[in-house]
Amino acid sequence: MKKALVKTDFHFPGQTSVYHGKVRDVYSVGDLLVMVATDRISAFDVILPEGIPYKGQMLNQIAAKFLDATTDICPNWKLATPDPMVTVGVRCEGFPVEMIVRGYLCGSAWRAYKSGVREICGVKLPEGMRENQRFPEPIITPTTKAEIGEHDQDISKEEILARGLATPEEYEILEKYTLALFKRGSEIAEKRGLILVDTKYEFGKHNGQIYLMDEIHTPDSSRYFYLEGYEDRFAKGEPQKQLSKEFVREWLMENNFQGKPGQVVPEMTPAIVESISNRYIELFEHITGETFVKEDTDNLAERIEKNVMEYLKK
């Protein structure tokens, strides 16, 4: 079986700190950030026990492609991708919120709606909506950025401003960038026969300017439906064919796990791990229109260290 990178412990020259996130390990090196996309996978804010081969490479390469495709909308943190699993960029001071934008009613929003909720993050939802129905206009439903092991919490624009997490002027820019990025992502997806259903963006400030950070439009941060057959499935009330991490959440829920206290993650057999890896490859090829080229998974840490060191010497 192919190897997965689930832990890193690099010591780059000039390194001052390292942050181990749910999926990414971020090394501060001078004025730069070296972000390693590991093969870890999380769901319900829990890091699952097995890594997914090639997942980090796929996420990093998709994010790099979309960051490059949106520089006309807003500046972003990316400078280079010295390794298939690494992006190096400028250090930004992040806003402590994630800007989630939804074009369709599904996932956690549908689960809340089905239970009777008609307002999410201060956004009022129309009555009589059905699962996977398109909103009249995309809605923004921010969340707080949780620490590892904690759950992200929904937050409204009013709460963000009241708590001083962003100024009114900053929030206006965040909202503008979020909707413009979602529109661009939706247009690119449509050309590939997909629907960008919902996604999240993270922003920060660099030299007083707001930058797009982290990943964008990857299967970890986004949900996609297949465009073909969407209307027919919706009319019949059938589940949509989708490419996202939702299938992992569904598998966990089927096995009685939703990240709640006392629940145990079901066994991730080699077959389950391989099927998740294959689904990620499927999304990569659909959304990029390119064939996924599997890099050698032997000595992943050594390869990353060598490639990053060569970049830092420039």
KALIN-V185652 format. One record per helix or strand of 3 or more residues. SS is the DSSP state (~ for helix, > for strand). FROM is the first residue (numbers start at 0). TO is the last residue. If there is no record, write none. Layout:
[[SS & FROM & TO] [SS & FROM & TO]]
//
This chain:
[[> & 14 & 19] [> & 23 & 28] [> & 31 & 36] [~ & 54 & 67] [> & 77 & 82] [> & 85 & 89] [> & 96 & 103] [~ & 106 & 113] [> & 133 & 139] [~ & 156 & 161] [~ & 167 & 190] [> & 193 & 205] [> & 208 & 212] [> & 221 & 225] [~ & 229 & 235] [> & 241 & 243] [~ & 245 & 253] [~ & 269 & 287] [~ & 299 & 311]]
//
